[in-house]
Amino acid sequence: MSGPSRQLLDRLSDKWVNLTLNALADGPRRYTDLAKSVTGVSQKMLTQTLRTLERDGLVSRRVTAAVPVRVDYDLTPLGWTLMPLMYAVKEWAEVHIGEVEAARAAYDAAL
């Protein structure tokens, strides 16, 4: 695998990208709300992740003039097309985590 597909798969496999997209699947969110729901992400990493997702056309950013300025993020129509795949991977992981952990333990014991 090479080229554009590799670039996108590298991006989508990033944990912060995955967690941010899943948080936005609940609807538009303010930056502070996203920071609270994406546990463990630093402000710098969340900002970088959102900029990257906006650049890729998966997330939109809307600024509302207010005091203080309000910034909302939302999935774009392109971003929404990705969500069934993200849900499928999440569901697979939840169903099979026990098997993966057992395989890891067996592998580690054999070393």
N, C-alpha and C positions, 0 to 999 in steps of 0.2 A: 504494500500500500504506500502510495506516495502522493505528493502534490496537495491539492486542495482538501481532499478527503482526510488526509493525515492531519492537516492543520486544524480542521474542525473537530476531529476526534480527540486530538490533544487538548483542545480548548474545553470540550464538553466533559472530558474525564477529570477536569480540575474540581476538587471537592468544593471550593468556594463558589464556583460557577453553578454546580449542581444544587447546592443548598440555597443559593440566591434565587435561582429559577423556581425552585420548589416553593420558596417563601412568596414569590410574586404570583404563583398560581392561585393564591387566595384572593387576588385582586390588587389594585393599585396600593402602593405603600409609600409612606414617607421614609426618608433616609433613616431617621431615628428608629422607626418601627422595624425597618429591615435589620438595623444593627442589633436590636434586641432579639429578633427571631433567628438570626444566623449566629448561633452560639459559638463563641470563640474567635470570631473574625475581628481583626483589628480595623480601625478606621481607615488606615492606609490601604489595606487589602480589599475592603469592601468598596472603597472609592475606585480603586484600580479595576476590580471585577465589574462594577457597574459601567465604567467607561468602556471596557472591552466589549461587554454585551451590547451596549448602545452602538458601538462602532460596527459590530457584526449584524446589527439590525434585529436583535432579539428582544431588546428592551428599549422603551422610550422614556425620555426624561422631560417632565413638564414643570416649568418654573412659574409660580404665581406670585405676582407682586403683592406683598403684604409685609407687615412688620411683626416678626422677622419674615424673611423671604421663605416661601413654602416650595419645596421641591418634592415632586412625586415621581415614582417610577412604576412602570407597568409593562407587562409583556406586550409585544407587538403581535400582529396577526402571524408573522413568521415564527415568533417565539412560541405562540400557542400551538403551532403545528409540531413542535418538538416535545410538548408535554406528554402525549401518550407514551412516547418512548421512555421518557424520564420516569413516569409512573411505573412502567413495566419493569424497568431495572430495579427500582426501589422495592416493588412487590416481590420480584425474584429474590432479592437479597434478604428480605424479611422471611420468606418461606424457607430458604435454603441455608440460613446462617448456621444452624446446628450442624448440618452436613459439612459445611466448610470448616467449622471449628474442629470437628472430629477428624477431618482429613489433615488439618494442620497439626493436631496433637499426635496423630499416627506418624506423620512425616518427621516431626521433631523427635519423637521417641526412637525412630529408626536411626537417627544420626548418632 
